Amino acid sequence: MNTQFEGAVITEQGKTVAVVSVQRAVFHDSFNASLIIKSMLPIFKGMPVVLMTVDNQGVPAYFGRSDLVLLLENVNIKEAKWEQISADIDLSNSCPMKEKED
């Protein structure tokens, strides 16, 4: 499935991480959020991926490895170079909560 999303690659304190913007609802199911991260790894050539969402006040929240989440909390995410990315992502095998098509 061809999917479009916004992503940014951020380097902070010698660590490089891909940040993918998602809807807040993704954070409600940590198992599926983890599977989404795994599905993004090939797109970013194995670079660690963290999911990000923003609340109504524009405050970011992150989901991913705890060390990377802590790192990103000190970054002004609004200054990141965000890009619209289009990629083929197969979530049918990685997200068990997705309804199967008949």
Z-matrix of the N, CA and C atoms (Angstrom, degrees):
N
C 1 1.433
C 2 1.526 1 108.76
N 3 1.318 2 116.08 1 127.54
C 4 1.456 3 119.77 2 178.11
C 5 1.518 4 108.37 3 -79.53
N 6 1.318 5 115.95 4 123.58
C 7 1.452 6 122.71 5 -176.10
C 8 1.519 7 109.41 6 -123.37
N 9 1.320 8 115.87 7 143.91
C 10 1.460 9 120.25 8 174.78
C 11 1.518 10 108.69 9 -115.28
N 12 1.319 11 115.70 10 138.59
C 13 1.453 12 121.49 11 179.57
C 14 1.513 13 109.03 12 -154.18
N 15 1.328 14 115.95 13 166.49
C 16 1.455 15 121.32 14 176.54
C 17 1.522 16 108.43 15 -100.09
N 18 1.309 17 115.02 16 135.71
C 19 1.450 18 120.56 17 179.31
C 20 1.518 19 110.81 18 -142.93
N 21 1.315 20 114.64 19 158.59
C 22 1.462 21 121.10 20 177.15
C 23 1.520 22 108.14 21 -143.96
N 24 1.315 23 115.68 22 145.59
C 25 1.462 24 121.00 23 174.47
C 26 1.520 25 106.41 24 -106.64
N 27 1.327 26 114.51 25 124.27
C 28 1.467 27 120.86 26 -175.06
C 29 1.513 28 109.29 27 -122.00
N 30 1.327 29 115.72 28 133.74
C 31 1.456 30 121.22 29 173.42
C 32 1.517 31 107.93 30 -114.39
N 33 1.317 32 115.38 31 123.11
C 34 1.466 33 121.81 32 -178.23
C 35 1.518 34 107.66 33 -142.97
N 36 1.315 35 116.60 34 130.52
C 37 1.459 36 123.21 35 178.43
C 38 1.534 37 111.46 36 51.74
N 39 1.326 38 115.82 37 40.32
C 40 1.459 39 121.27 38 176.74
C 41 1.519 40 115.26 39 79.04
N 42 1.322 41 118.15 40 2.07
C 43 1.461 42 121.26 41 178.40
C 44 1.521 43 109.16 42 -110.78
N 45 1.317 44 115.63 43 136.72
C 46 1.455 45 121.37 44 177.91
C 47 1.517 46 108.67 45 -111.36
N 48 1.329 47 115.36 46 131.34
C 49 1.460 48 121.34 47 -176.52
C 50 1.528 49 109.48 48 -139.57
N 51 1.326 50 115.85 49 143.04
C 52 1.460 51 121.22 50 174.02
C 53 1.522 52 107.59 51 -91.50
N 54 1.315 53 116.67 52 131.92
C 55 1.458 54 122.29 53 178.02
C 56 1.519 55 107.81 54 -113.92
N 57 1.326 56 116.17 55 126.77
C 58 1.463 57 121.78 56 -178.28
C 59 1.521 58 108.63 57 -116.17
N 60 1.322 59 115.94 58 126.22
C 61 1.451 60 121.43 59 179.67
C 62 1.531 61 109.37 60 -80.41
N 63 1.331 62 116.10 61 129.65
C 64 1.467 63 122.02 62 -179.91
C 65 1.523 64 109.48 63 -133.51
N 66 1.322 65 115.86 64 166.68
C 67 1.461 66 120.90 65 175.22
C 68 1.522 67 109.42 66 -73.32
N 69 1.316 68 116.53 67 152.56
C 70 1.462 69 121.71 68 -178.14
C 71 1.524 70 112.71 69 -56.75
N 72 1.318 71 117.73 70 -33.28
C 73 1.470 72 121.38 71 -177.01
C 74 1.525 73 112.11 72 -59.97
N 75 1.322 74 118.04 73 -26.04
C 76 1.468 75 121.63 74 179.69
C 77 1.524 76 110.39 75 -60.66
N 78 1.321 77 117.26 76 -32.84
C 79 1.462 78 121.52 77 -177.05
C 80 1.527 79 112.91 78 -72.63
N 81 1.335 80 118.01 79 -12.29
C 82 1.463 81 121.35 80 -177.54
C 83 1.521 82 113.13 81 -73.28
N 84 1.319 83 117.71 82 -17.82
C 85 1.464 84 121.60 83 -179.13
C 86 1.527 85 108.18 84 -130.23
N 87 1.330 86 116.18 85 97.66
C 88 1.464 87 120.34 86 -174.20
C 89 1.524 88 112.20 87 -65.09
N 90 1.325 89 117.69 88 -30.56
C 91 1.464 90 119.87 89 178.81
C 92 1.529 91 110.21 90 -63.92
N 93 1.326 92 116.51 91 -50.05
C 94 1.462 93 119.52 92 179.52
C 95 1.527 94 111.98 93 -67.94
N 96 1.334 95 117.57 94 -34.12
C 97 1.466 96 120.19 95 176.56
C 98 1.526 97 110.19 96 -62.13
N 99 1.331 98 116.46 97 -40.13
C 100 1.467 99 120.22 98 177.17
C 101 1.522 100 111.34 99 -64.13
N 102 1.321 101 116.45 100 -38.63
C 103 1.468 102 119.83 101 178.22
C 104 1.525 103 111.77 102 -68.43
N 105 1.309 104 116.88 103 -34.02
C 106 1.467 105 119.98 104 175.74
C 107 1.523 106 109.60 105 -64.44
N 108 1.321 107 116.90 106 -42.49
C 109 1.466 108 119.82 107 177.07
C 110 1.526 109 109.76 108 -58.23
N 111 1.326 110 117.62 109 -46.66
C 112 1.468 111 120.90 110 179.76
C 113 1.516 112 111.72 111 -60.54
N 114 1.332 113 117.40 112 -36.93
C 115 1.465 114 120.01 113 179.86
C 116 1.527 115 111.81 114 -69.94
N 117 1.336 116 117.55 115 -20.87
C 118 1.470 117 122.21 116 -179.97
C 119 1.529 118 112.84 117 -85.28
N 120 1.328 119 117.78 118 -19.00
C 121 1.467 120 120.56 119 -175.51
C 122 1.531 121 113.34 120 -55.07
N 123 1.339 122 119.95 121 -43.73
C 124 1.475 123 118.30 122 179.31
C 125 1.530 124 113.37 123 -64.53
N 126 1.318 125 116.54 124 -30.61
C 127 1.463 126 120.07 125 -179.59
C 128 1.523 127 110.52 126 -66.65
N 129 1.308 128 115.73 127 -36.99
C 130 1.468 129 121.16 128 -179.27
C 131 1.527 130 111.86 129 -101.78
N 132 1.328 131 115.62 130 22.96
C 133 1.469 132 123.37 131 174.74
C 134 1.530 133 112.59 132 52.32
N 135 1.342 134 116.57 133 45.08
C 136 1.448 135 120.95 134 175.77
C 137 1.511 136 115.94 135 82.06
N 138 1.331 137 117.40 136 -2.18
C 139 1.466 138 121.42 137 177.85
C 140 1.535 139 108.77 138 -64.09
N 141 1.324 140 118.84 139 143.08
C 142 1.463 141 118.73 140 177.94
C 143 1.529 142 110.72 141 -60.45
N 144 1.329 143 115.55 142 142.16
C 145 1.462 144 122.17 143 -176.46
C 146 1.523 145 109.14 144 -119.20
N 147 1.325 146 115.46 145 136.81
C 148 1.455 147 122.98 146 174.63
C 149 1.524 148 106.97 147 -124.86
N 150 1.324 149 116.44 148 135.71
C 151 1.457 150 121.28 149 175.04
C 152 1.516 151 109.06 150 -87.57
N 153 1.337 152 115.84 151 145.64
C 154 1.456 153 120.72 152 -179.36
C 155 1.518 154 109.49 153 -135.49
N 156 1.311 155 115.59 154 141.42
C 157 1.454 156 121.99 155 171.35
C 158 1.518 157 107.50 156 -136.32
N 159 1.317 158 116.48 157 163.47
C 160 1.466 159 119.87 158 177.43
C 161 1.520 160 109.34 159 -124.75
N 162 1.331 161 115.41 160 146.67
C 163 1.458 162 119.12 161 177.86
C 164 1.526 163 109.50 162 -84.65
N 165 1.323 164 116.54 163 -175.73
C 166 1.472 165 121.28 164 -177.08
C 167 1.521 166 113.34 165 -63.03
N 168 1.335 167 116.80 166 -22.50
C 169 1.469 168 120.53 167 177.76
C 170 1.528 169 112.28 168 -91.69
N 171 1.328 170 116.90 169 1.09
C 172 1.454 171 120.55 170 179.20
C 173 1.515 172 114.07 171 85.62
N 174 1.338 173 117.46 172 11.45
C 175 1.463 174 121.34 173 179.96
C 176 1.529 175 108.58 174 -83.90
N 177 1.338 176 117.10 175 124.67
C 178 1.463 177 119.34 176 -178.01
C 179 1.524 178 113.12 177 -76.37
N 180 1.327 179 114.85 178 150.70
C 181 1.466 180 122.93 179 170.97
C 182 1.519 181 105.73 180 -131.37
N 183 1.320 182 116.60 181 148.64
C 184 1.458 183 121.60 182 -173.75
C 185 1.518 184 111.26 183 -125.02
N 186 1.347 185 114.95 184 152.12
C 187 1.457 186 121.75 185 173.59
C 188 1.516 187 107.36 186 -134.46
N 189 1.317 188 116.76 187 126.30
C 190 1.455 189 121.80 188 179.23
C 191 1.514 190 109.50 189 161.17
N 192 1.327 191 114.97 190 -160.49
C 193 1.464 192 119.12 191 178.41
C 194 1.516 193 110.29 192 -56.83
N 195 1.323 194 116.28 193 134.52
C 196 1.462 195 120.78 194 -174.55
C 197 1.531 196 112.98 195 -59.73
N 198 1.336 197 117.99 196 -36.67
C 199 1.466 198 119.51 197 179.45
C 200 1.522 199 111.41 198 -65.47
N 201 1.338 200 116.25 199 -35.44
C 202 1.461 201 119.85 200 179.72
C 203 1.522 202 111.36 201 -76.37
N 204 1.327 203 116.91 202 -36.03
C 205 1.466 204 120.57 203 176.38
C 206 1.527 205 109.62 204 -61.13
N 207 1.329 206 117.12 205 -45.70
C 208 1.468 207 120.74 206 178.06
C 209 1.523 208 111.55 207 -61.21
N 210 1.314 209 116.62 208 -39.41
C 211 1.459 210 121.50 209 178.63
C 212 1.529 211 110.79 210 -63.09
N 213 1.330 212 116.22 211 -45.19
C 214 1.466 213 120.89 212 -176.58
C 215 1.524 214 112.49 213 -70.71
N 216 1.319 215 117.75 214 -24.31
C 217 1.459 216 119.64 215 179.25
C 218 1.524 217 112.38 216 -64.40
N 219 1.328 218 117.12 217 -17.13
C 220 1.465 219 121.33 218 178.67
C 221 1.524 220 112.80 219 -98.83
N 222 1.332 221 116.34 220 5.07
C 223 1.471 222 121.27 221 -177.68
C 224 1.521 223 109.11 222 -103.82
N 225 1.338 224 116.70 223 139.68
C 226 1.459 225 120.41 224 172.36
C 227 1.532 226 106.88 225 -80.96
N 228 1.315 227 115.87 226 94.92
C 229 1.460 228 122.04 227 -172.90
C 230 1.531 229 111.81 228 -63.45
N 231 1.313 230 117.45 229 -22.71
C 232 1.469 231 121.01 230 179.06
C 233 1.524 232 111.54 231 -67.64
N 234 1.333 233 116.69 232 -20.99
C 235 1.460 234 120.61 233 179.84
C 236 1.529 235 112.63 234 -88.86
N 237 1.320 236 116.94 235 -4.64
C 238 1.474 237 120.42 236 179.93
C 239 1.523 238 109.95 237 -68.03
N 240 1.323 239 115.18 238 153.86
C 241 1.461 240 120.88 239 177.82
C 242 1.537 241 107.88 240 -88.17
N 243 1.325 242 116.54 241 95.24
C 244 1.454 243 122.37 242 -178.56
C 245 1.518 244 110.13 243 -83.27
N 246 1.316 245 114.98 244 139.55
C 247 1.463 246 120.65 245 178.58
C 248 1.512 247 109.72 246 -130.59
N 249 1.323 248 115.72 247 146.52
C 250 1.459 249 121.28 248 172.66
C 251 1.523 250 106.43 249 -81.08
N 252 1.322 251 116.66 250 123.64
C 253 1.459 252 121.99 251 -176.89
C 254 1.515 253 108.91 252 -116.76
N 255 1.304 254 115.66 253 134.95
C 256 1.459 255 121.74 254 175.84
C 257 1.523 256 107.05 255 -117.50
N 258 1.346 257 116.34 256 124.97
C 259 1.456 258 119.60 257 -177.00
C 260 1.519 259 109.62 258 -150.93
N 261 1.320 260 115.14 259 154.65
C 262 1.457 261 120.84 260 174.02
C 263 1.519 262 108.45 261 -83.66
N 264 1.324 263 115.82 262 116.85
C 265 1.456 264 121.89 263 179.83
C 266 1.517 265 107.69 264 -126.26
N 267 1.314 266 115.71 265 126.70
C 268 1.459 267 120.37 266 178.78
C 269 1.519 268 108.69 267 -100.90
N 270 1.322 269 116.15 268 100.08
C 271 1.454 270 121.01 269 179.07
C 272 1.527 271 111.85 270 -93.50
N 273 1.327 272 117.27 271 -4.08
C 274 1.465 273 119.36 272 -176.30
C 275 1.524 274 111.68 273 -65.05
N 276 1.316 275 118.29 274 -33.08
C 277 1.457 276 121.18 275 179.41
C 278 1.518 277 112.25 276 -92.90
N 279 1.318 278 117.58 277 -17.75
C 280 1.453 279 119.15 278 -173.37
C 281 1.519 280 113.84 279 -101.97
N 282 1.310 281 118.49 280 -12.80
C 283 1.459 282 121.15 281 -179.04
C 284 1.525 283 109.61 282 -120.60
N 285 1.312 284 117.92 283 94.54
C 286 1.459 285 120.19 284 -175.99
C 287 1.519 286 114.03 285 -64.51
N 288 1.308 287 118.64 286 -17.93
C 289 1.462 288 120.62 287 -178.67
C 290 1.526 289 111.79 288 -80.22
N 291 1.336 290 117.67 289 -14.12
C 292 1.454 291 121.06 290 -179.32
C 293 1.531 292 108.97 291 -68.62
N 294 1.319 293 115.91 292 136.36
C 295 1.458 294 119.39 293 178.58
C 296 1.507 295 109.76 294 -70.61
N 297 1.314 296 116.12 295 139.17
C 298 1.456 297 121.07 296 178.02
C 299 1.516 298 109.13 297 -78.34
N 300 1.330 299 114.94 298 140.03
C 301 1.459 300 119.73 299 177.80
C 302 1.512 301 109.18 300 -82.42
N 303 1.321 302 115.88 301 139.61
C 304 1.464 303 120.19 302 179.14
C 305 1.507 304 111.52 303 -90.49
